[in-house]
Amino acid sequence: MASLGQIIFYGMIVLIVLFATLIILLLALAFSDNSSEVTSTNSLPIANLGEDVILSCYLNVKIELAQLREVSVTWEKKDLKGLVYRYQEGAPDLVDQNSQFKGRTQVFPEAVGTGNASLLLRDVRSSDVGEYTCRISSSEGAGTVNIKLRTAAFTAPKFKFSKGILSAEANRWFPKPNVTWSDLDGNVLKGSTSFTQNSAGIYRVVSTLQPVNMSDTYICRIENELVIAVSKATVTDTQVFGRTYFTFNAASSMLASIYLSTVAIVLYIYYFT
């Protein structure tokens, strides 16, 4: 039979799960307007620095072709003077566009008729981080949605095998990542990793593993708080076959801190009461 302390402890674990779920729902509401007919397929995107990203924004009604000139699409960024982008009366209206975004943004006029007001942002910079608002107005409906853009630098590693040493080199990572090696059974292996930072603050990652068995497959995991790259590398006599997939952290850092604080409180209650 469980003791009173165990009952309290497991009860608090259940409360943690419920509390975390509630916070996730509140965060989702914070970045969207449920009363609006405008939505986003990704309200917490992560863009790769130097590459292009699409900030998604959709009006949940179809706009007739004859009404396209009545559609107004405005993109704004919190705490930014001027606009990110505006499309109205069937054409871009960039008179009030902030210089930070000149020549780097566009919507897709041919898609506006389907309610797609997504914004293409080219050559992403660290200064692009922040909260964006997409506002659509038409005779068929209107509304806004908020999107929080985060930026990182990440590349798949390139593998080499020489003199019994397997190396993985990734040229662009930010924030600074951690690197772990393991075998297919999940056993952590001891590797050696070095970092070189350039003038832009981007890290070059070089990690090595030895000894390595021919024909075996090894897993190299490069990760920071935003991006995780998991690579499987199989060593042969002539080359290394590597494949990588990326996953992105959609959870808010605020959620993580609240969750950890809650866990700390529960553990304190369990051990000191």
Wavefront OBJ file of the C-alpha trace (Angstrom):
o trace
v 0.000 0.000 0.000
v 1.376 3.415 -0.970
v 2.440 5.747 1.818
v 0.939 9.213 2.248
v 4.138 10.750 0.893
v 3.989 8.632 -2.254
v 0.327 9.510 -2.809
v 1.158 13.210 -2.517
v 4.144 12.839 -4.824
v 2.254 11.035 -7.601
v -0.623 13.440 -7.237
v 1.736 16.343 -7.810
v 3.186 14.613 -10.893
v -0.319 14.504 -12.357
v -0.719 18.208 -11.548
v 2.564 18.943 -13.364
v 1.312 17.262 -16.513
v -1.993 19.117 -16.342
v -0.237 22.393 -15.620
v 2.174 21.951 -18.546
v -0.754 21.198 -20.864
v -2.534 24.338 -19.694
v 0.568 26.459 -20.330
v 0.891 25.045 -23.855
v -2.718 26.002 -24.561
v -2.167 29.490 -23.151
v 0.927 29.931 -25.313
v -0.995 28.826 -28.385
v -3.625 31.419 -27.582
v -0.952 34.057 -27.057
v 0.280 33.627 -30.629
v -3.098 33.399 -32.310
v -6.437 35.105 -32.234
v -9.196 32.541 -31.888
v -11.840 35.114 -32.734
v -10.085 35.708 -36.016
v -10.617 33.960 -39.333
v -6.860 34.187 -39.927
v -4.550 31.329 -38.925
v -0.947 30.170 -39.287
v 0.331 26.646 -39.828
v 3.401 27.469 -37.721
v 3.276 30.281 -35.161
v 6.786 29.500 -33.812
v 8.993 29.019 -36.892
v 12.768 28.646 -36.741
v 14.665 30.115 -39.693
v 18.173 29.182 -40.794
v 20.359 32.295 -40.862
v 21.245 33.368 -44.395
v 18.441 31.330 -45.947
v 14.820 32.124 -46.838
v 11.780 31.428 -44.682
v 8.040 31.596 -45.245
v 5.863 32.984 -42.453
v 2.502 31.319 -42.978
v -0.767 33.245 -42.821
v -4.132 32.114 -44.165
v -7.624 33.534 -44.339
v -10.079 30.695 -43.811
v -12.417 31.793 -46.580
v -11.979 31.718 -50.338
v -11.724 35.076 -52.066
v -13.370 35.464 -55.440
v -11.110 36.593 -58.276
v -13.224 39.666 -58.848
v -12.634 40.722 -55.240
v -8.824 40.468 -55.236
v -8.406 44.222 -55.459
v -10.407 44.542 -52.246
v -7.974 42.360 -50.300
v -5.485 44.079 -48.012
v -2.546 42.195 -46.480
v -0.317 43.904 -43.934
v 2.699 42.459 -42.155
v 4.086 44.257 -39.110
v 6.815 43.487 -36.583
v 6.492 44.315 -32.909
v 8.468 47.396 -31.808
v 9.455 48.146 -35.427
v 8.886 51.566 -36.948
v 7.228 51.181 -40.319
v 5.861 48.071 -41.987
v 7.380 44.767 -42.959
v 5.178 44.500 -46.053
v 1.825 45.620 -47.403
v -0.242 44.373 -50.344
v -3.418 46.174 -51.312
v -5.495 47.006 -54.371
v -3.848 44.158 -56.246
v -0.237 45.368 -55.831
v 2.532 45.878 -53.257
v 2.354 49.151 -51.305
v 5.816 49.668 -49.824
v 5.778 53.400 -49.082
v 5.912 52.822 -45.325
v 8.162 49.755 -45.411
v 11.019 49.699 -42.913
v 14.429 49.780 -44.617
v 15.425 46.541 -42.838
v 13.058 44.624 -45.115
v 13.479 46.422 -48.439
v 14.011 43.925 -51.257
v 13.691 40.979 -48.886
v 9.944 40.398 -48.597
v 6.991 39.479 -50.751
v 3.612 37.774 -50.724
v 2.353 35.642 -53.590
v -0.354 37.523 -55.532
v -1.520 34.389 -57.321
v -2.108 32.736 -53.936
v -3.940 35.629 -52.306
v -7.098 34.517 -54.107
v -7.077 31.313 -52.064
v -6.650 33.278 -48.834
v -2.909 32.650 -48.643
v -1.149 35.778 -47.374
v 2.092 34.034 -46.362
v 5.221 36.180 -46.392
v 8.505 35.169 -48.011
v 11.432 36.618 -46.048
v 14.746 36.291 -47.863
v 18.275 36.047 -46.463
v 17.246 35.787 -42.815
v 19.282 37.840 -40.335
v 19.576 37.674 -36.563
v 17.831 41.063 -36.407
v 14.716 39.456 -37.916
v 13.970 37.685 -34.630
v 10.713 38.829 -33.090
v 6.939 38.787 -33.181
v 5.181 39.449 -36.475
v 1.519 40.224 -37.067
v -0.263 39.271 -40.268
v -3.417 41.276 -40.891
v -5.854 40.424 -43.698
v -8.902 42.435 -44.634
v -11.407 41.498 -47.341
v -15.105 41.595 -48.069
v -15.264 37.881 -47.160
v -13.594 38.135 -43.773
v -10.779 39.693 -41.773
v -8.497 39.084 -38.837
v -4.952 38.858 -37.533
v -2.519 36.215 -36.376
v 0.771 36.578 -34.489
v 3.905 34.658 -35.418
v 7.080 34.533 -33.330
v 10.145 34.054 -35.518
v 13.316 32.584 -34.061
v 16.626 32.198 -35.857
v 19.448 29.675 -35.703
v 22.269 28.395 -37.871
v 22.425 24.682 -38.614
v 23.907 22.371 -41.218
v 24.165 18.620 -41.621
v 27.632 17.294 -40.775
v 29.962 15.836 -43.402
v 31.619 12.578 -42.413
v 35.132 11.304 -43.113
v 36.942 8.141 -42.082
v 40.718 7.976 -41.956
v 43.240 5.940 -39.951
v 40.537 4.423 -37.777
v 38.994 7.788 -36.886
v 35.448 8.825 -37.846
v 35.014 12.604 -38.044
v 31.934 14.793 -38.419
v 32.280 18.414 -39.524
v 29.418 20.938 -39.541
v 30.324 24.449 -40.668
v 27.396 26.512 -39.383
v 25.782 26.222 -35.949
v 24.268 28.818 -33.637
v 23.602 28.912 -30.728
v 26.568 26.794 -29.675
v 25.508 23.127 -29.758
v 26.361 19.994 -27.835
v 27.595 16.875 -29.640
v 27.073 13.276 -28.536
v 27.959 9.989 -30.198
v 26.187 6.678 -29.686
v 25.803 3.262 -31.284
v 22.555 1.838 -32.665
v 21.734 0.347 -29.262
v 21.777 3.795 -27.680
v 25.053 3.336 -25.814
v 26.835 6.682 -25.450
v 30.347 6.670 -26.900
v 33.246 8.894 -25.979
v 34.003 11.397 -28.738
v 36.111 14.529 -28.931
v 34.616 17.835 -30.111
v 36.097 21.243 -30.901
v 34.395 24.538 -31.773
v 35.649 27.480 -33.811
v 33.649 30.719 -33.813
v 33.827 33.204 -36.687
v 33.364 36.984 -36.584
v 29.594 36.599 -37.013
v 29.384 34.360 -33.953
v 28.671 31.198 -35.971
v 30.315 27.988 -34.782
v 32.180 25.445 -36.863
v 31.875 22.037 -35.212
v 34.394 19.222 -35.620
v 33.840 16.006 -33.681
v 35.776 12.733 -33.866
v 35.155 9.203 -32.676
v 37.552 6.303 -32.207
v 37.934 3.364 -32.263
v 35.472 2.629 -35.060
v 34.481 -0.772 -36.387
v 34.152 -1.287 -40.136
v 30.561 -1.714 -41.388
v 29.107 -0.484 -38.101
v 26.685 2.434 -37.909
v 27.182 5.326 -35.500
v 24.863 8.139 -34.484
v 26.114 11.704 -34.171
v 23.688 14.074 -32.444
v 24.273 17.838 -32.704
v 21.778 19.947 -30.782
v 21.075 23.271 -29.155
v 17.907 24.692 -27.612
v 16.326 25.281 -31.034
v 17.510 22.577 -33.451
v 18.503 18.920 -33.248
v 20.414 17.176 -36.040
v 20.599 13.393 -35.796
v 22.977 11.729 -38.261
v 23.558 8.055 -38.917
v 26.975 7.247 -40.355
v 27.903 3.807 -41.670
v 31.628 3.147 -42.199
v 32.816 1.081 -45.159
v 36.215 0.328 -46.690
v 35.926 3.173 -49.186
v 33.621 5.816 -47.715
v 31.128 6.833 -45.057
v 27.414 6.759 -45.801
v 25.704 9.437 -43.753
v 22.131 10.679 -43.550
v 20.755 13.424 -41.341
v 17.331 14.575 -40.219
v 16.456 17.749 -38.325
v 13.866 18.380 -35.642
v 12.924 21.743 -34.206
v 12.014 22.769 -30.698
v 8.566 24.368 -30.780
v 8.296 24.659 -27.015
v 8.647 28.057 -25.440
v 11.590 28.711 -23.144
v 9.052 30.265 -20.785
v 7.165 26.965 -20.693
v 10.383 25.106 -19.921
v 11.298 27.430 -17.069
v 7.789 27.230 -15.564
v 7.804 23.452 -15.867
v 11.222 23.127 -14.202
v 10.171 25.479 -11.427
v 7.070 23.376 -10.813
v 9.147 20.193 -10.667
v 11.482 21.824 -8.173
v 8.526 22.793 -5.972
v 7.104 19.257 -6.094
v 10.447 17.706 -5.156
v 10.805 20.182 -2.310
v 7.343 19.281 -1.000
v 8.113 15.563 -1.271
v 11.454 15.605 0.487
v 10.995 18.366 3.082
v 7.394 17.970 4.224
l 1 2 3 4 5 6 7 8 9 10 11 12 13 14 15 16 17 18 19 20 21 22 23 24 25 26 27 28 29 30 31 32 33 34 35 36 37 38 39 40 41 42 43 44 45 46 47 48 49 50 51 52 53 54 55 56 57 58 59 60 61 62 63 64 65 66 67 68 69 70 71 72 73 74 75 76 77 78 79 80 81 82 83 84 85 86 87 88 89 90 91 92 93 94 95 96 97 98 99 100 101 102 103 104 105 106 107 108 109 110 111 112 113 114 115 116 117 118 119 120 121 122 123 124 125 126 127 128 129 130 131 132 133 134 135 136 137 138 139 140 141 142 143 144 145 146 147 148 149 150 151 152 153 154 155 156 157 158 159 160 161 162 163 164 165 166 167 168 169 170 171 172 173 174 175 176 177 178 179 180 181 182 183 184 185 186 187 188 189 190 191 192 193 194 195 196 197 198 199 200 201 202 203 204 205 206 207 208 209 210 211 212 213 214 215 216 217 218 219 220 221 222 223 224 225 226 227 228 229 230 231 232 233 234 235 236 237 238 239 240 241 242 243 244 245 246 247 248 249 250 251 252 253 254 255 256 257 258 259 260 261 262 263 264 265 266 267 268 269 270 271 272 273
